């Protein structure tokens, strides 16, 4: 799936981004590029640097080296309000905000578009309401955050991000607290918004969902980019083993035509197993998976 609508202009560029804490390098010269109208998936094991990268791109973290540009402008030259009117971040853990109704929280997304002494008007209410409709959170409009489940809170903060009307949307594990129905609904919504011109970058743990919904994937491991490209180029047994320490078979789902990953075993379970990709699977199964992968790369490329 393309999602680029023929647009080639750059929305986001991160070059050699480096971030360290207590002499531990969490990001090591990371590059990330997203064109307008493109959905980029960040995948990798826990602690790989996915959340740190998203926070650096959004200016929540001040990285020590490298550069980030939003739509061609240096992030460090932009004020907070300008950044917020261009980019929205949905964090993995929804922050606790006491005393506000969910509608009021979503309406806060309109602040970057308002003057210093301006108050919300009908136009802002309408945009906030539409964001809640898209995320199916209208039923929570008069409830406070403490009455919602973790998944419901996550959807409310996605609605607040959409109310910002960003051109770039960053999502940190947007499906982590959601049931399978809402996982599909949220990623389908993001996919539709991308097809309409939004740029999205999401950290996603589920490799099968990342393969199905994203245009391109970036694999992070130990703070570095291990691989980058189309799903058929990135989701190979070799790369999955190197990044996650898991032997797997890669095949194509007959229902969605997306690549699917079937974990087989942890590499560490068998001494000396690293590098022997997929040997517990039958030779026929592994051969089919590799052939389908090659065919997919040729067809997509």
C-alpha positions in Angstrom: 0.0 0.0 0.0 1.4 3.4 -1.0 -0.3 6.1 1.0 1.9 8.7 -0.6 -0.7 10.2 -2.9 2.1 11.1 -5.4 3.7 13.5 -2.9 7.5 13.2 -2.6 8.1 16.2 -0.3 9.9 15.4 2.9 7.8 15.7 6.1 10.4 14.5 8.6 14.1 14.0 8.5 16.2 12.8 11.4 19.9 12.5 10.8 22.6 11.0 13.1 20.4 11.6 16.2 22.3 10.6 19.3 21.0 10.6 22.9 22.7 9.3 26.0 21.8 9.0 29.7 24.4 8.3 32.3 27.0 7.3 29.7 24.5 4.8 28.2 23.8 5.6 24.5 20.1 5.1 23.9 20.2 6.4 20.3 23.4 6.0 18.3 23.5 8.1 15.1 19.9 7.2 14.1 18.6 8.3 10.7 14.8 8.4 10.0 13.1 9.8 6.9 9.3 10.1 6.2 7.8 11.6 3.1 4.4 13.4 3.3 1.6 10.9 3.2 3.7 8.0 4.4 3.2 5.6 7.3 6.5 4.5 8.9 6.6 1.7 11.4 9.3 1.5 14.1 9.9 -2.0 15.2 12.4 -3.6 17.5 12.8 -5.3 20.9 12.1 -3.6 24.3 14.8 -1.0 25.0 15.7 -0.7 21.3 15.2 3.1 21.4 11.8 3.4 19.6 10.1 5.6 22.3 13.3 7.6 22.8 13.5 8.4 19.1 9.8 9.5 19.0 10.4 11.8 22.0 13.5 13.2 20.4 11.7 13.9 17.2 8.9 15.7 19.0 11.4 17.8 21.1 10.3 16.3 24.4 13.9 15.0 24.7 16.8 17.2 23.8 19.2 15.0 21.9 22.9 15.7 22.1 24.0 15.2 18.5 22.4 15.1 15.1 19.6 17.1 13.5 15.8 16.8 13.0 13.8 18.8 10.4 10.1 19.1 10.1 8.9 19.9 6.6 12.4 21.3 5.8 12.8 23.4 9.0 15.3 22.7 11.7 13.4 21.5 14.8 15.7 23.5 17.1 14.7 26.7 15.4 11.0 26.2 15.9 9.0 27.4 18.9 6.9 25.0 21.0 3.6 26.3 19.5 4.9 26.0 16.0 6.0 22.4 16.6 2.6 21.6 18.2 0.7 23.0 15.2 2.8 20.7 12.9 3.3 17.6 14.9 1.4 15.6 17.6 2.7 12.9 19.8 0.5 10.2 21.4 2.6 8.7 24.2 2.6 5.0 25.1 1.3 5.7 28.6 -1.5 8.3 28.7 -0.6 11.0 31.3 -3.0 11.3 34.2 -4.9 14.6 34.1 -7.2 15.3 37.0 -10.5 17.1 37.0 -11.2 17.5 33.3 -13.8 15.8 31.2 -12.6 13.8 28.2 -14.1 16.4 25.9 -12.2 19.2 27.7 -9.0 17.1 27.3 -9.6 16.6 23.6 -10.3 20.3 23.2 -6.8 21.1 24.7 -5.5 19.9 21.3 -6.8 23.1 19.8 -4.4 25.3 21.9 -1.6 25.5 19.2 -4.1 27.1 16.8 -5.4 29.8 19.3 -4.2 33.2 20.1 -2.8 34.2 23.5 -6.1 35.4 24.9 -8.4 33.5 22.6 -11.0 31.0 24.0 -12.4 28.0 22.2 -15.2 28.6 19.8 -17.7 26.6 17.8 -15.1 25.8 15.2 -12.8 24.2 17.9 -15.7 22.4 19.5 -16.6 20.9 16.1 -13.1 19.7 15.4 -12.8 18.2 18.9 -16.1 16.5 18.4 -15.0 15.1 15.1 -11.8 13.7 16.6 -13.8 12.0 19.2 -16.2 10.5 16.6 -13.2 9.1 14.6 -11.8 7.5 17.7 -15.2 6.3 19.0 -14.8 8.2 22.3 -17.9 10.4 22.0 -19.6 8.3 24.7 -17.0 9.4 27.2 -17.4 13.1 26.5 -18.7 14.0 30.0 -16.6 11.4 31.9 -13.3 12.2 33.7 -10.2 10.3 32.8 -10.1 8.3 36.1 -13.3 6.6 35.1 -11.9 5.2 31.9 -9.9 2.0 31.2 -6.3 2.1 29.9 -7.5 1.5 26.3 -10.2 4.1 26.5 -7.7 6.7 27.8 -5.3 5.8 25.0 -8.1 6.5 22.4 -8.9 9.8 24.2 -5.3 11.0 23.9 -5.3 10.0 20.2 -8.4 12.1 19.8 -6.6 15.0 21.4 -3.7 14.6 19.0 -6.1 14.6 16.0 -7.8 17.7 17.4 -4.4 19.4 16.9 -4.9 18.9 13.2 -1.2 17.9 12.8 0.5 17.2 9.5 2.8 14.7 11.3 1.5 12.2 13.8 3.8 10.3 16.1 2.4 7.3 18.0 4.2 5.3 20.7 2.7 1.8 20.9 -0.8 3.0 19.8 -2.4 -0.5 20.2 -0.6 -1.6 23.4 -3.7 -1.3 25.7 -6.4 -2.1 23.1 -8.4 -5.2 22.4 -8.1 -6.8 19.0 -11.1 -4.9 17.7 -9.8 -1.5 18.6 -6.3 -2.4 17.5 -7.7 -2.9 14.0 -9.9 0.2 14.2 -7.2 2.5 15.3 -4.6 1.4 12.8 -7.2 1.4 10.0 -8.1 5.0 11.0 -4.4 6.0 10.9 -4.0 4.3 7.6 -7.0 6.3 6.2 -5.6 9.5 7.5 -2.2 8.8 5.9 -4.0 8.0 2.6 -5.5 11.5 2.9 -2.1 13.1 3.3 -1.1 12.8 7.0 2.4 11.6 7.8 2.6 9.0 10.6 5.4 7.3 12.5 4.5 4.7 14.9 6.3 2.3 17.3 4.6 -1.0 16.9 5.4 -4.2 18.8 3.1 -6.5 16.7 5.2 -7.2 13.6 2.1 -8.6 11.7 0.2 -5.4 12.2 3.2 -3.3 11.3 3.6 -5.3 8.1 -0.1 -4.9 7.2 -0.6 -1.2 7.8 2.8 0.6 7.3 4.4 1.7 4.1 8.0 1.2 5.3 9.5 -0.3 8.4 12.6 0.7 10.4 14.2 -1.9 12.7 15.9 -0.5 15.8 18.2 -2.6 18.0 20.4 -1.3 20.8 19.8 2.3 19.7 20.8 1.7 16.1 19.0 1.2 12.8 19.5 -2.4 11.9 17.3 -2.5 8.8 15.0 -0.2 6.8 12.7 -0.7 3.8 9.5 -2.4 2.7 8.1 -5.1 4.8 9.3 -7.8 2.4 12.8 -6.4 2.6 12.9 -6.0 6.3 10.8 -8.9 7.8 13.2 -11.7 7.0 14.0 -14.6 9.3 17.6 -13.4 9.5 16.7 -9.8 10.5 14.1 -11.0 13.0 16.6 -13.3 14.6 19.3 -10.6 14.8 16.9 -8.0 16.2 14.8 -10.2 18.5 16.8 -13.4 19.1 13.8 -15.4 17.7 13.8 -17.9 15.0 10.8 -17.6 12.8 9.0 -18.4 9.5 7.8 -15.6 7.3 4.8 -16.3 5.0 2.0 -14.4 3.4 -1.5 -14.2 4.9 -4.0 -15.5 2.3 -6.7 -13.2 3.6 -4.8 -9.8 3.7 -1.8 -10.6 1.5 0.4 -9.1 4.2 3.5 -10.8 5.4 3.0 -12.7 8.6 5.6 -13.8 11.1 5.3 -17.1 13.0 7.7 -17.3 15.9 9.3 -20.7 16.3 11.7 -20.6 19.2 14.1 -18.3 21.1 17.6 -18.6 19.8 19.0 -18.8 23.3 16.9 -21.9 24.0 19.4 -24.0 22.0 23.1 -23.4 22.5 24.8 -22.6 19.2 21.5 -22.0 17.5 22.1 -18.4 16.5 22.5 -18.2 12.7 20.6 -21.4 12.1 17.5 -19.6 11.0 14.3 -21.6 10.9 15.8 -25.0 11.1 13.0 -26.4 13.3 10.6 -25.7 10.5 10.4 -28.1 7.6 12.6 -27.3 4.6 9.5 -27.0 2.5 7.9 -24.5 4.8 11.0 -22.4 5.0 11.5 -22.6 1.2 7.9 -21.4 0.6 8.3 -18.5 3.1 11.5 -17.3 1.4 10.1 -17.7 -2.1 7.0 -15.7 -1.2 9.2 -13.0 0.4 11.2 -12.8 -2.8 8.1 -12.6 -5.0 6.6 -9.9 -2.7 9.8 -7.8 -2.9 9.7 -8.0 -6.7 6.0 -7.2 -6.9 6.1 -4.3 -4.5 9.4 -2.9 -5.8 
